[in-house]
């Protein structure tokens, strides 16, 4: 019915005296509010799931970056390269680290 347009109970209760069938009106208002609550709860749960998935993705990306950074630094040390001359690897994204390996350490390509 027309209650679904606005689920603010105070708005609808203010027009209760004008309703010919007050009990039917209140019953519909109750059902509408229950449905609205369920929909809002599902929306909140969906947002929480999306946030958890985004955090998991960020954590995975950070782990992959730390892994590649460690591989690059260890390889540079094995090649007797001063690691202070390397760019700041921790500030790079995974894709940037992969590109850095392709450009400067192609022998490490097996790790990407």
C-alpha positions as CSV (number, residue, x, y, z in Angstrom):
1,X,0.0,0.0,0.0
2,X,1.1,3.6,0.4
3,X,3.0,3.1,3.6
4,X,6.0,1.8,1.8
5,X,7.0,5.2,0.6
6,X,7.9,6.4,4.1
7,X,8.8,4.2,7.0
8,X,9.0,6.9,9.6
9,X,6.3,5.8,12.1
10,X,5.7,9.2,13.5
11,X,4.7,10.6,10.1
12,X,2.2,7.7,9.7
13,X,0.9,7.9,13.3
14,X,0.1,11.5,12.8
15,X,-2.4,10.6,10.1
16,X,-3.9,7.7,12.1
17,X,-7.0,9.8,13.2
18,X,-7.9,10.3,9.6
19,X,-7.9,6.6,8.8
20,X,-11.3,4.8,8.4
21,X,-9.9,1.4,9.5
22,X,-7.3,2.3,12.2
23,X,-6.5,-1.3,13.1
24,X,-5.8,-2.3,9.5
25,X,-3.7,0.8,9.1
26,X,-1.7,0.0,12.2
27,X,-1.3,-3.6,11.1
28,X,0.0,-2.5,7.7
29,X,2.3,0.0,9.4
30,X,3.7,-2.7,11.7
31,X,4.4,-5.0,8.7
32,X,6.0,-2.2,6.7
33,X,8.3,-1.3,9.6
34,X,9.3,-5.0,10.1
35,X,10.1,-5.3,6.4
36,X,12.0,-2.1,6.4
37,X,14.0,-3.3,9.4
38,X,14.9,-6.5,7.7
39,X,15.9,-4.7,4.5
40,X,18.1,-2.3,6.4
41,X,19.7,-5.2,8.4
42,X,20.4,-7.0,5.1
43,X,21.9,-3.8,3.7
44,X,24.1,-3.4,6.7
45,X,25.3,-7.0,6.5
46,X,26.0,-6.6,2.8
47,X,28.1,-3.5,3.5
48,X,30.0,-5.3,6.3
49,X,30.7,-8.2,4.0
50,X,32.0,-5.8,1.3
51,X,34.2,-4.1,3.8
52,X,35.6,-7.4,5.1
53,X,36.3,-8.5,1.5
54,X,38.0,-5.2,0.8
55,X,40.2,-5.5,3.9
56,X,41.1,-9.1,3.0
57,X,42.0,-8.0,-0.5
58,X,44.2,-5.2,0.9
59,X,45.9,-7.6,3.3
60,X,46.6,-10.1,0.5
61,X,48.1,-7.2,-1.6
62,X,50.2,-6.1,1.3
63,X,51.5,-9.7,1.9
64,X,52.3,-10.0,-1.8
65,X,54.2,-6.7,-1.7
66,X,56.2,-7.7,1.4
67,X,57.1,-11.0,-0.3
68,X,58.4,-9.4,-3.5
69,X,60.2,-6.7,-1.5
70,X,62.0,-9.3,0.5
71,X,62.9,-11.3,-2.7
72,X,64.3,-8.1,-4.3
73,X,66.3,-7.1,-1.3
74,X,67.7,-10.6,-0.7
75,X,68.6,-10.9,-4.4
76,X,70.3,-7.5,-4.4
77,X,72.3,-8.5,-1.3
78,X,73.4,-11.7,-3.0
79,X,74.5,-9.7,-6.1
80,X,76.4,-7.4,-3.7
81,X,74.3,-4.4,-4.6
82,X,74.1,-1.8,-1.9
83,X,70.4,-2.0,-0.9
84,X,70.4,1.7,0.0
85,X,70.6,2.4,-3.7
86,X,67.3,0.6,-4.3
87,X,64.2,2.7,-4.6
88,X,61.8,2.8,-1.7
89,X,60.2,-0.5,-2.4
90,X,57.7,-0.5,0.5
91,X,55.8,2.4,-1.1
92,X,55.2,0.6,-4.3
93,X,52.1,-1.4,-5.3
94,X,52.3,-5.0,-6.3
95,X,52.0,-4.0,-10.0
96,X,54.8,-1.4,-9.6
97,X,57.0,-4.0,-7.9
98,X,56.4,-6.5,-10.8
99,X,57.3,-3.8,-13.3
100,X,60.4,-2.9,-11.3
101,X,61.5,-6.6,-11.3
102,X,60.8,-6.8,-15.1
103,X,62.9,-3.6,-15.7
104,X,65.8,-4.1,-13.3
105,X,65.9,-7.8,-12.2
106,X,64.4,-9.9,-15.0
107,X,65.9,-13.0,-13.5
108,X,63.4,-12.6,-10.6
109,X,60.5,-12.8,-13.1
110,X,59.7,-16.4,-11.9
111,X,58.5,-14.9,-8.6
112,X,55.8,-12.7,-10.1
